[in-house]
Amino acid sequence: MAKYLLLKHYRGAPAPVNNVPMDQWTPEEISAHVQYMNDFAGRLEKTGEFVDGQALAPEGTFVRYDGEGRPPVTDGPFAETKDLIAGWMVIDVDSYERAVELAGELSAAPGAGGKPIHEWLELRPFLAAPPTITE
């Protein structure tokens, strides 16, 4: 089995087919979207392919170490993941092809008007081992 990360983006990916921002959806449309996501995860739990998943709040802060005895530094002049990443799901599947199949299905979650979003999801494999350095 191989683990993959499915990333849902607020922006930064190509525009989805049903390109209406979630803040313009009705409460019923949001509920239908969340229910689709929960049903999808529930189905994958039964097959043993679901590892974890979460939606992310839009708030967030970059933090980095700034040296001994100095407070951490926050934020900076760069795009922040809080502006880009909406949520994620980790799956554990038998093949890359299965990961692509599931990502395609998840992409069809309903959005405005109850129509599938057909959003682009970023599919990234987990490293199975640390990268090797060759000289």
VOZAKE-37433 format. One line per 10 residues: number of its first residue (from 1); their letters; for each residue x, y, z of C-alpha. Coordinates in nm, 4 decimals. Layout:
REM residues N
NUM) a) X/Y/Z | ...
REM end
This chain:
REM residues 135
1) makylllkhy) 0.0000/0.0000/0.0000 | 0.1141/0.3537/-0.0717 | 0.0023/0.6706/0.1005 | -0.1030/0.9783/-0.0944 | -0.1980/1.3277/0.0137 | -0.4958/1.4878/-0.1605 | -0.4803/1.8662/-0.1234 | -0.7808/2.0919/-0.1761 | -0.6761/2.4447/-0.2705 | -0.8516/2.7766/-0.2155
11) rgapapvnnv) -0.6483/2.9177/-0.5022 | -0.3336/2.8401/-0.6930 | -0.4763/2.5472/-0.8872 | -0.6533/2.5741/-1.2229 | -1.0114/2.6991/-1.1833 | -1.2745/2.4298/-1.1250 | -1.5650/2.3874/-1.3661 | -1.8213/2.5064/-1.1059 | -1.6120/2.8047/-1.0007 | -1.8291/2.9724/-0.7360
21) pmdqwtpeei) -1.6379/3.0485/-0.4130 | -1.7721/2.8659/-0.1090 | -1.8462/3.1945/0.0700 | -2.1153/3.2488/-0.1951 | -2.2850/2.9094/-0.1427 | -2.6083/2.8645/0.0484 | -2.6017/2.6805/0.3818 | -2.7708/2.3853/0.2069 | -2.4990/2.3747/-0.0608 | -2.2277/2.3781/0.2061
31) sahvqymndf) -2.4054/2.0995/0.3967 | -2.4326/1.8885/0.0798 | -2.0620/1.9393/0.0073 | -1.9586/1.8422/0.3607 | -2.1907/1.5398/0.3517 | -2.0330/1.4247/0.0236 | -1.6870/1.4530/0.1774 | -1.7961/1.2627/0.4901 | -1.9656/0.9908/0.2842 | -1.6553/0.9579/0.0651
41) agrlektgef) -1.4295/0.9239/0.3719 | -1.6720/0.6774/0.5316 | -1.6680/0.4568/0.2241 | -1.2864/0.4595/0.2208 | -1.2775/0.3755/0.5923 | -1.4721/0.0562/0.5122 | -1.2191/-0.0444/0.2429 | -0.9222/0.0452/0.4648 | -0.8053/0.3180/0.2246 | -0.8818/0.6219/0.4441
51) vdgqalapeg) -0.6081/0.7408/0.6791 | -0.7171/1.0908/0.7823 | -0.8539/1.4168/0.6491 | -0.9403/1.7640/0.7699 | -1.0745/2.0926/0.6452 | -0.8554/2.3861/0.7413 | -0.9647/2.7229/0.8773 | -0.8550/3.0191/0.6667 | -0.6560/3.1648/0.9589 | -0.2954/3.0625/1.0110
61) tfvrydgegr) 0.0554/3.1908/1.0596 | 0.3962/3.0966/0.9244 | 0.6475/3.0548/1.2071 | 1.0224/3.0019/1.1942 | 1.3111/2.9830/1.4382 | 1.5089/3.3093/1.4495 | 1.8125/3.2116/1.6544 | 1.9106/3.1339/2.0099 | 1.7341/3.3555/2.2635 | 1.5199/3.5294/2.0031
71) ppvtdgpfae) 1.1444/3.4922/1.9663 | 1.0124/3.3026/1.6647 | 0.9441/3.5109/1.3552 | 0.5957/3.5025/1.2084 | 0.4643/3.5654/0.8569 | 0.6568/3.7207/0.5733 | 0.6349/3.8548/0.2175 | 0.5209/3.5319/0.0520 | 0.2036/3.3423/-0.0318 | 0.0740/3.1697/0.2773
81) tkdliagwmv) -0.0725/2.8223/0.2938 | -0.3707/2.9675/0.4809 | -0.4520/3.1444/0.1525 | -0.3902/2.8359/-0.0572 | -0.4758/2.5095/0.1205 | -0.8419/2.4469/0.2051 | -0.8105/2.0927/0.3352 | -0.6490/1.7571/0.2905 | -0.7089/1.3850/0.2943 | -0.4580/1.1040/0.3298
91) idvdsyerav) -0.5360/0.7768/0.1552 | -0.3505/0.4458/0.1600 | -0.4093/0.2582/-0.1656 | -0.2644/-0.0272/-0.3695 | -0.1592/0.1800/-0.6686 | -0.1099/0.5227/-0.8188 | -0.3994/0.4449/-1.0533 | -0.6326/0.3903/-0.7557 | -0.5153/0.7188/-0.6021 | -0.5951/0.9006/-0.9280
101) elagelsaap) -0.9369/0.7298/-0.9436 | -1.0243/0.8407/-0.5893 | -0.8945/1.1948/-0.6439 | -1.1154/1.2202/-0.9525 | -1.4172/1.1066/-0.7552 | -1.3453/1.3492/-0.4713 | -1.3131/1.6282/-0.7293 | -1.6818/1.5826/-0.8089 | -1.8075/1.6990/-0.4673 | -2.1133/1.9215/-0.5105
111) gaggkpihew) -2.0850/2.2968/-0.4981 | -2.3064/2.5891/-0.5966 | -2.6411/2.4800/-0.7343 | -2.5683/2.1233/-0.6225 | -2.3554/2.0722/-0.9336 | -2.0177/1.8954/-0.9074 | -1.7270/2.1319/-0.8593 | -1.4834/1.9301/-1.0728 | -1.2060/2.1037/-0.8799 | -0.8404/2.0269/-0.9312
121) lelrpflaap) -0.6912/1.8348/-0.6401 | -0.3192/1.8026/-0.5848 | -0.2178/1.4365/-0.5504 | 0.1178/1.3832/-0.3805 | 0.2760/1.0546/-0.2753 | 0.4358/1.0210/0.0649 | 0.8057/0.9410/0.0557 | 0.8537/0.5717/0.1244 | 1.2153/0.6339/0.2307 | 1.4406/0.9365/0.2669
131) ptite) 1.5832/1.0552/-0.0643 | 1.9302/0.9274/-0.1423 | 2.2103/1.1601/-0.2407 | 2.4323/1.0462/-0.5235 | 2.7600/1.2114/-0.6106
REM end
